[in-house]
Amino acid sequence: MEKAATNYKKVSLGNVDEVTRVTLHDDLALTGSEISINVLPAGISVPFVHAHRENEEVYLILSGRGQFYLDGEELAVTAGDVVRVDPAARRCMRADADSALRFVCIQARAGSLNRFTQDDGIPAEGKPSWM
């Protein structure tokens, strides 16, 4: 019998190469962030410029090439780039004409993180089979 999971949630996206956009807020019952996996096909742009009221965004570029429009400037991005965008920044993005742009976007309320990785972790009981 499988133990009911109360402190975690796992979902499978299947073949992420076939995902064009998926948001994980509802599927993972997220309470402090929003995560989306996205693909802009070659030559396609987000059709609007926008800003946010509270949320900063972090974009992890997984593959492809494109441009960000950020507060009137255009910034080239490519696989391996990571871009943090302040809530107030006006933004838009597009994929290069010859390259789809695959990225993960993480949104969280700006200024809400009280502790970082090592300062937030605490020792806990338990031991996985590989230890």
N, C-alpha and C positions, 0 to 999 in steps of 0.2 A: 504494500500500500504506500502510495506517495504522500509525503507530508505536505500539508497545505502551506503555501508560501505566504507569509504575512509581512515580512520585512523586505521583500524584493519583488520585482515583476520582470518577466522575460517575454519578449515577443520576437517572432521571426519575420523578417522582411522578405525572405526568399532570396531570389536572385537580384541583388541590388543593382546589377548592371541594367536591369529592365525597369527600375524605378525612375519616374520622372519627377515626382514630388510626393513626399510623405511627411506628415507632421506626427510627432510621437507624444504630444501632450496627453491626449486621451488614452491612447494604447498603453502608456506606461504610468498613467496617473501622476504625471509630473506636478510638483507643487512649487518649485523654485526656479524653473527654467522651461524653455521651449526648445526643442531640437527638431530640425527638419533636414531631410536629405533631398537634394534638388539636382536637376539637370536642365540647363538651358541649351537647347539644340543650337547647332552652328548658325551664326547670324541672327539669333533671336535675342531680344532684349526684354527685361521686365518692362511692362507697358506704362509705368508711372514712376515718378519721383516721390519719395516719401521720407518721413522722419518718424520718430517714436516719442511718446510722452514720457516713458520711464525706462524702457529696455535698451540696454546696449546690445550689440550683436557682435559675434565673432564668427567669421567666415573661414573655414578650412577648405582650401582649394585642393581637391583630390586629383583631378585630371583636367586637361584642356587649357585653353587660354581665353582671356577676355579682358574687359575693362570695367572698373568701377567709376561711377560719377559720384564724387563726394564734395559737397559744398562748392560746386562749380569747377572743381579740378577733375581730370581724368587720370586714373591710375591703372596701369597695366598689371594684370595678375596672371599667374601660371601655376601649374601643379606644384605643391609644396609651400605655396604662400599662405600666410595667415593674416587676416585683416580684422582689427577691432574697430568698431564704429560707434561713436558716442550717440546717445539717443537723439540729440538735437541735430545731428548731421543730416543734411539732405542727401539722399542716396538713390542710386539706380545702378543696374549692371547689365552687361550684355556679353554674349559669347562671340569670339572672333568668327569671321565669315567661314573659316575652314576648320573650326574646332568646337565641338560641344564643350560646355563648361559644367563639370560635376563638382558639387560642393556640399558641405555640411554647414548649416547655420545654427548657432546656439544663441538664444536670447535669454537674458536674465536682467532683473532690475538693477540698474546701475547703482553702485555703492552698497549693495545688499550683502556682499560676502564678508562675513566677520572674521573667519579664520581660513587659512590656506592649507593645502595638503598636509604637511607635517605638523602644523599647529592644531589641526582639527582631529587627526587620527589619535585613537587611544587603544591600548592593548585590550584584546578581548579573548575570551575562552574559545576553545575549539581547535581542531587540527584537521586539515584536508588529508586525503589519502596519499598525496604525493610528498608529504613531509615526514 
